[in-house]
Amino acid sequence: MTSDDRRRVIGKVVSVTADRLVVELLRGSDNFTVVGFDDVHYVARLGSFVIIPVQAEYVVAEIIGLREKDPSANRPGNNDEGILDKASSSKFLDLVPVGMLPQERDGEFRFGVSIFPSLYADALYALDSELDRVFEVADWEEPIDPYTTDSPTRYRALTIGSSVVFQGYDLKVRLDDFFGGHVAVLGNTGSGKSCTVATVLQSLFDKKSEYPARGATFVFLDVNGEYRKAFAELPENVKRLYLRVSDNPLDACPERLDESEATATFRLPHWFMSVEEWELLLRASERTQQPVLRSALGLTSLLSDSSASDPTLQNHIVAKCVLECFRGVEGDSPVSKIQRVQAILDHFGTDNLNRNILTKYDLDFRFGNFKNAAFQTAFLDELKSHVQDDISLPSYSGQPFDFSALGECLDIALLYEEAHGNRQIRDYCAQLLTRFKWIKEREEFAFLRVAPDGLQASEQRLDMFVEMLLGVARVDGQLQKSAQIVILDMNEAADEVVEVASSVIARLIFDRLRRAEPRNRFPANLILEEAHRYVAEHPSRYAIDASRTFERIAKEGRKYGVFLMVASQRPSELSKTVLSQCSNFVVHRIQNPDDLSHIRQMTPFVSESVMKRLPSLPRQHALIFGNAVNIPTTFRVRDVNPRPKSEDALVRELWFKSHDDPVELARPTAPNDGNEATAAGHIRDLDELLR
């Protein structure tokens, strides 16, 4: 044992079992305090470590209990019952062995104990340098080129707070393990989740000298509009892109906060959506509505300017539907039939079948009848000549089309089904048609309905659209990083808009990086705020669950460099698949028994004693465990500056006011009825009522 080791002895091992050690502290110390050669140490914090020399290694043990025993308490004739002699009492630490640490300064910590200490072996308090080796964060800043003396440096580990059990010790996480895996940030509302996410990124981007984290990509799905403010004071070399979902997608871009921020009103071209996402949006039922919707989406390819579809196929579809219109529903007037025929020929007509065919056979448009019965027979015969046997409808191609045109394609798909004998299909799809009409008229879905000619060139191309989401721009044909932080503000969006938009964005990013070569060379971290709203364990009221996209990313994203940071106040409502794939957990105060049980089931390697700390954690404190830290530990999260837009209401200040104090009621940024004057009037009326 070295001389320094002798000077930091705190006690002797008095009991050894396979899973428990007991250390009796040296006599003469009050309150479990030991004066070491470097400082005064309090050695009785639950969760702290004691190291015990064994041959050429140390046994690292965690303190799980402490007790004190007065040796005079049981002596005959002791009249001072209830009085503890602190100076002469025996003090004990109950320990759990954790792992082995070589005594050499470059030795690596390893879990499991291969050699147990003997009775009366010395127990030592741990030094910061040993803690660095236990947590594997020694040399937390490393040179990029180790063979050059003046090489720029990069972070190997990142400071995220200060340890609660080791006074003055900064807690760090290994960068590769923390950001190179899925992370769950959990805790009750108001416990500090948003501040934790914000301060971790602030710590990462605070590296102002040499090489900053220019290659980082963080995409925030910010459903509460919290994070824009938190990153407004990052160094100038950290670029940000702020996208806001608005009821009017043609609004001017939001005003920039500074030169490092770019802004835009978010528009999502609807033809970028997959078939499954259309089914989610329109809540299509599986047996009847989904096949019709898929047929209608396939028909949109016939509307595309770049369509190179087979004219035989298009003639077949038009002829089949026009014939069905003429057969029609019993009770339909001839005029209504002709109007439907005209609509089909106008939107889907070909060189052979268009409105001219009606004129060719002398149709009277006023009454919907042919002037000659022979003309009607010839007309129907020509249509039948275009009908083919055993022909399939086109598949969805994702080509640009006008949103309202999908309604016409749905009508064509229904006519086509009716022409094949399915006479009740229109009744079965009534709910689907109603849902489509509702979405077509609702303001909150306006970001989906922008016409192709209303978008910029970069928004019309799928590859450039996804590159924008990843903070990448094309400069002289080369891809360059244009933003490290991309925030999609969905604070004003309804729940179903959040579910659809988040699912589409995550899927587009995953598909882009999954097809990249070489793969896994562009890591991207998706921050899912209030994740229980759209990454739910139980399917929502919508037909297709958006959490499927995130479950696939959770299972496969590591191979392609797509990682999730899931923030939620209700772990029990989160998808078990997503939560089970998280390799790191930052858990704030959680008191709900269901949530505690859910975390315990998802993380069986965490001991019961660790889980018992969660209900009593104060604000700005959290328990971290996982791959990025070797041993679960409680820490105080570093201060966040500036804070996210998630402050608590100052109830006392807002309630107790004089009669003359004005009422503070912020005006809505976008009045729901579109009438600003009316909205202002409502606010004035409410002001008067509150006074």
N, C-alpha and C positions, 0 to 999 in steps of 0.2 A: 504494500500500500504506500502511495506517495505521501509526502508530508502534507500536501494540500488536502488529500483525502482524510488524513488523520484529524485535520483541523475542522472538518465539516461533519464529524460523526454526531449523530443526534440520538442514537440509542443502540440497543442490542436485540437481535432476533431471539425470541423466547419460545416460539412455537412455529413448527413447520409441518404443513400438510400439502397434498398435491394441489389444492386450490385455495389455500389460505395461509398467510403468514401473519404473525403477531410480533410487533416491535415494542419493547419497553423503552421509553425515553429515559435519558440520563436524569438523575435526581438533581433537585435544586433549581429547576426552571419553572416559572409560573406561566400559565396560559399558553402552554405548548410553544413557547418562543425560544429560539436558539440563536446565539450570537456566533456567526460564522466568521471566517477570515476575510470575507468580502462584504458582508452586510448582515443585518439582523433579519432572520427568517422566521416566519410563522409556519410551522410544519404540520398543521392540522387541518388544512383545507381539504374538504372532500373533493375527490377528483384529481388532486395533485399527485406527484410521483415521489417515491423514495427509491434510491438505488443501493444495491447491496453487492459489494465486491465478492466475486467467486472466481478463483483462479485468475485468468487473464481477461475476465469479462465482468460486467455488472448485470445483476438481475434487476429489471425495471418493474416496480410494483406500484399499483394505484391504491391510494387511500380510500377506503370505503366506509370506515367507521373509526371513532375515537371514544375512549372511556377513561375514567379515572377511579382509583381505588385507594381509600385511606387505610394504611396498614394497622392503625390503632383502633379502627372501628369495631373489631371483634374481640379486643383484649378485655379480660375480666377487670371489673372495677372502673371501666371507662364511664365517667359521668358526663362527658361533653357530647351527649347524643345529638346528632344533627349538625355538628360542627366539623367541617372538613379541614384537615391540616394540609394546606396546599403545598407547603414547602417539602413535606416528607411523603406526600401521597404518590402512588405509582400511576404513571400515565402510559396508556397503551394506544397503539395504532393498529387497526385491522387492515390488512393489505391483501390485494389480489395480484398474483404475479401476471405480468403482461407479456414481457419479452426479454431479449438479451441485447446488450449493448457492449461491443468490444471496448476495452480501455484505451486502445489507440485512437487518436483524435480523428483519423480518417475511416474508422470502422463504421459499418452500416448497421442500423437497428434491424432486428428481425423478430417477428412474432413467435411466441411459444418459448417455454423455458426448458432447456435441456439439462441444466445443472442447477440443483437447488442449494440454497445456502445451508450451512450447518448451524447448530444452535450457538448462540452468543456471537454470531457474525455481526460485524459493524453495519449499521444502516446510516446512509448519508443523504443529505438533501441534494437536489439536482441543480446543476448550473445551467445557465442559459445556453451555453454551447452544447451541452448534452441534450437539452430540450430540442435544439435545432436538429440534432441528429436523430432524436426520437421521431420528430415530425418530418424528417427528411427535407428540411428547408435551409440547411447550411449552404453558404455561398449562394444566397438568394438572387444576387445579381451577377451574371456571368458574362465573360467576353464573347463576342460573336466569333472572333478568330482567336483561339487560345494560343496560337503560335506567334501572335503579334503583341508587343508590349503596350501599344497605344490603341488597341482594338476598341471600337464602340461596344457598349454593353447592352444586354437585354435582361428582362426579368426572368428568373427561373421560378421564383415564388412571389406571391403577391400578398401584401399586408392588407387584411380586411378588418382588423380590430385589435383589441388588447385582451389578453387572457384574464379571466376572472380568478382563476386559481393560482396562477403564477404572476405575482405582482411585478409590474413593469415589463412584462414580456409581450412583445407584439406577436399576435397570431397570424401566421401566413398559411396560404394554401398553395400547393404545387400547381403551377399554371397549366401545364399539359393535362393533368388529371382533372382539374376543376372545369376548365373551359373545353376540354376534349372529351366530355361526357355529358350526359343529361343531368340537370340539377333541379331539385325541388326546393322552393322557398315557401315555407308553410307557416301559418300562425293566425291567431284571431285578428279580426279587424282592429286596427289601431296599435298593433304590436310592433310595427316597424318594417313590414315586408318591402314596401316600396322604397323606403330609405336604404334598406340593405342592398337591394338591386342597384340603386343609383350610386351608392358610395363605393360599391365594388368596381363599377365602371369608372367612376371618378378616380379611384386609386390606380386603375390600369392606365388611364390616359394622362395622369399627372406627370408621367415621365417626359419632361420637357427637353432634356439634353440628348445629344447623340441620336439614337434611333427610337422614335416613338412607335406606338403600335399602329402603324399606317395600314397594315394588312388586315386588321381586325374588321369584322362585319357583324353588327348587332342590329337585328330587325325587331322593333318593338310593335307588338299588337296591343296598343294602348287603349283599352276600352273605357278608361276613366279620364283620359286627357291629363295625365299626371307628369309625364317625364320630360316634356319639352323644356320646362323651366329648370329642371335639375341639371341639364347639360349646357346651359346657356353661358357658362363661364369656363369651359374647357380651353386648353391651349389652342391658338389659332390654327395649328397644323392638323387639328382634329376637325374634320368636316362633318356636317350633319345635313340630313334631308328630312324635311317635315312635310308629311302628306296629311290632309284633313278631309274626312268624308263629310260632304255637305249635301243639303237638299237640292242645291242648284249646282250641278257639276260644271256649269259655264261661268261660275263666279271667278272673280279675279283671284290670283294667288294670295294666300295669307301674307301679311307683311313680315319681312325678315327681321329676326332679332339682332343679327350682326352679320358681318361679312363671311363668317364661316358656315352660315346656314343657307340652304336653298329651300324654297317652299313650292308647293303645288297643291291644287285641288285634286283630290284623288278621283280618278275615273277608272273603272274596270271594264274593258271591252267584254261584252257578254259572250262573244264567240270564243273567248279563251277558256270558258268553263267546260268541264268534261260532262259527259252524259250523266254521270252520278251526281254531279253538282247541280245540274238542271233538275234532276229528280228531287234533290234536297230542296231547291228553291221553290218548286211547284208542288211539293209534297205528293208526288205521284205514287199511287198505290201499286203494289207489285204485280198483281195478276192482270189487270186490264189497262190501267192508265200508263204504266211504264212502257209497254210495247207501242202504244200510240204515240207517246212523246218521243220515243227513239225514232220512229218512222218520220215524225214531223221534223225532228232535228236533221235527219238525213236529207229530207227534201229541201232544207235551206241551202244545200250545196248547189241546187239548180238555180238559185237566185244570185249566186256569186258571179261577179263580172269575170273572174278568172276560171269559171267552171268550164271544164272540158268533158262534160258528161256525154254519154252516148245518146244521140238524138232519138234512137229507137226506143230507149228506155223512157225518155221524157215524153215522146209521143204516146207510148203505152199508158203512162200515168195520166196524162191529160185526157186521152180518149176514154179510159176507164172511169174517170171521175165525171166527165161530161155525160156519159151514158147513164151513170147513176143519178145525176141531176135530172135528167129527162124522165127517168123512171120515178124518182122523187118520192117524198112522203105523201101518203094519201091526204088530200085536202089542200096541198100546195097549189097556188094559182100558177098558170103558165108564165105570168110576168115574173113572179119570184124565182121560178126555175131558170128563166133566161138571164136574170140578173146574176145568179150564182154562176151560170156558165160563162157570162162575160168576165166576171172576176177571175175565174180560173184561167181563161184564155189570155187575159191581160197580164197576169203575173207569171204564168208558167207556159205561155204559148211558145210554139216553135215555128220554124219556117213553114212547116206543113200544116200545123194546127194553130191558128190564131183567130182573131176576131173576123178576119176576112172570110172565113169559111161560113159564117152566118149570113153574110151578104151574098156569098156565092149561091146559096140555096134559097135566097129570097125570103128571109125571115122578117116578119112584121114585128118590130121591137115594141110597138105600142101595145100589142095584145099578146105577145109571146107565142105566136103561132106562125107556122109556115103557110104561105099563101096557096101552096099546092101540096096535096098529099104525097105526090111522087117525089117532090123535093125533100120532104121529111124522110121518106124511105131512103133516098140516095144519101142524105146527110148521115143517117144512122149507119148505113152500110160503110161509108167512108171511115167513120169512127171505128167501127168494128175491125176494119182492115188494119188498124194500127195496134190492136190488142194482141199481145203475145202471151203464149203459155209458158209457165215455169220461169217467170222473171222475178227478180228480187229488187226491192227498193234500195236506193243508195244509202251508204252509211254516213254518219255524221263526220264531216271533214274539218270543222272548225274554221271555215272560211268566213270572212266578214259578211254580215247581213243585218238588215234593220230589225230592231227588236219587235216592232209591231208586225213584221212579216211572218214571225213565228205563229201568230194567230191564224193567218191564212194557211200556213203549212199544217197546222193542227186540223183545220177544216178539211184540207185535201186528204190527210191521213185518215180522218173519220169517214169521208166519202169512199176512200179506197177500201176500208174495212167493210163498209156497208155493201159495196159492190161485190164483195166476196161472201155475202150472206149473213154477216154479223149485224143484224138489224137493230140490236139494242145497245150497240157500242156507244152511241151518242149519249144515251141516258147514263151509262156507266161512267162516262168522262165529264159529266156536267160539272162536277166539283173541280176538276182540273182546269176546265175552261174558265170557270168563275175565278179561280185563283190566279190564272194568267191575266185576266182582265183587271183584277185588283192590283197586281204588281205593276201592270202597265200604266196605271193611273196614280199610284202612290208616290209622293215626293221622296220618301226615304230610299226608294230604289232607283232614283234618277241617275245615280252614279253608274248604274248598269246599262242604262238605256241610251247613252250617247251614240248618235249615228256615226258610221264609219268616217264620213266626210267632216265630222266635227272634232275629230281627234288629231293630235299631232302625229307626224310620221313615226316618231319613236314609240307612240302608244299603239299604233296599228300593228307593228311588228312584234310578235311574241317574244323573240329573243331579246330585243332591245327593251321591251317592257320589263322582263324579268331582270335584266341587267340593271335597270333603274332601281328595282326593289333591293338589289344586292349592293347598291352604292357603287356601280361601275359605269363608266362612260367610255364611248369610243372617240379617240383622238387620233386623227390621221390613220384610221384603220386599226389602231392598236387599243386594247382594253386597258384602261387606267382607273385606279381607285379615285372616286369622286366623293365618297362619303363613308365614314366608319360607323356612323349611327344613323339608322333610318327609322323614323317614328311614324306609324300610321295611327292618327288620332281618330278613334271611333266613339268619342264621348257622346256625340249627338245621334248615334246610330241605334236603332232598335235591336233587340236580342237576335231576331232572325237574320238581320243584316250582318251583325257581328259573326254569327255562325257561318253564314255563307262566305263572307269576305275573308275571314280568317282561314277557312278551309281551302279556298281557291288559292290564296297567296302562299300558304304553306306547301300546297301540292305543286304549284308552279316552281317554287324555289327548289324543292326536292327533286322534281323531274329534271330541272336544268343541271343541277350538280350531279345527279345520278348518271347523266349522259356525258359528263365532262371527261376529257382525256388529256393528261393523266388525271385519274380521279383522286379525290381526297387532297387536292392541292389548294382548295379555296374554302377553308372552314368558315361556316356561317352559324351564328347562334341566334335562335328565335326566342324572344322574350315573350311569354304568354301571360299577360296580366289578367287576373280574375279568371284563371283557366277553367274553373269549374263550370263556367257559363257555356263553354263550347268544346271542352274535352271531358265530357261527363261519362260516368260509369254506366248510367242507365240512359237509354235512348230518349231524346227529347220528344216533343209532340210531333216533330216532323218525321216524314217517312224514312229518310236516310239520315243516319247519325254522322255528323261532321267529325266526330272524334276518330273515325276510321283513318283519316289522313294522318292525324297525329300519332295514332297507335303504330302505323307503319313506319313513320319517321323514328319513333322511339325504338322500334325493333331493328331497323335497317340503317338509320341515319349515320351511325358512327362510321360505317364503311365508306360513306360518300362525303363526310365532313359536314353533316347537318346535325346540329345539337339543339336541344330544347332546354330553356330555363323556365320552369313551370311555377308560377306564383299563385297561391290560392289560400283562402281562409277556411275552406271546407275540404280537407283531404278525403273524407269519406264519400264525397260526391264526385271526385276525380276518377278517371279511368284507371282501373287497377293495372292494366297493361302498361300505360304510360308511367305510372308511379313506380311500378316494379322494375322498370328499366333505368330509373334514375340511379346514378352511381354516387351522387353526393346530395346530402340533405342539410339545409340550413333551417332549423325549426325554432320559431319564436314561441311565445306563450300560447299554449293550446289547452283548453279546459273541457271541451266537449268530450264525453267518454267515447262516443262513436268515432270521432276523429283520432283520439289517442289509440284506440283499438286498431283502427285502420293502419296507422303508421307502424304499430307494433307488428302487425301481420306482414307488412311490406318489407320490414327491415328486421329479420329475425336475429341478425348478428349483434344487435344493440341490446345491452343488458337491461334488466328490469330497473336497476338502480338509476341508469341513465334516463329512462323514460319517465321516472318519477319526478325528475327536475322540471319537466315541461310546464305543468300548471302554475308553477310559482315563479317563472322567469319574469323579471321586470322589463319594462319597455327598453328598447335598444339593446337587449341582450338576447342571445340565441345559442342554441346547441348545434354544433356542426359535427357531422360524421360522414364517412365515406372514403372514397379512394384518394381524395386530395389531402386528407389528414389521417395519419395512421391510427390515432386514438380519439374517440369521441371527447369533445371538450366544450366547455361553456366559455363564451367570450362576449365582450362588449363591442358592438359594431362601431367602427370608426365614425366620427361625426360626418354628416353629409352637408355639403355646402356648394351650391344652394340646394335647398330641400325640394323634393317633388311637390306637386300641387295637391297635397293630401293632408293639409293641416286639419286639426280638430277644430270644431266650432268653439269660439270663446263664449261659452254660455253666460257666465257672470257678466261679462262686459256688454253683451248684447241684450240681456234681460233688464238689468237695473239701470234705467236711463231716466233723465228728466223729461217732463212733458214736452219741452221745446226741441228735444233732440230729433233730428230727421231720421226717418226709417231708411235703412240701406237695403235696397232691393235691386240687384243688377238687372239690367235690361237683357232680354234674350238676344243672342247674336243673330238668330234667324227666326223671326216670328213664325209660328206654325201656320197661321192663316195667310201668310204672305202680305199682310196689310200692316205696315209699320205704324201708321197713325193709330189704327185700332188697337194694336198691341200696347202702344204708349198710353193710350187712354185707359186701358185695363190696369196698367201699372199705377197710374195716377189715382184711379178709383180704389185700388188696394192700399195705396199709401194713406188715403184719407180714412179708410176703414181701420187700419192699424193704429192710426193716431187717436 
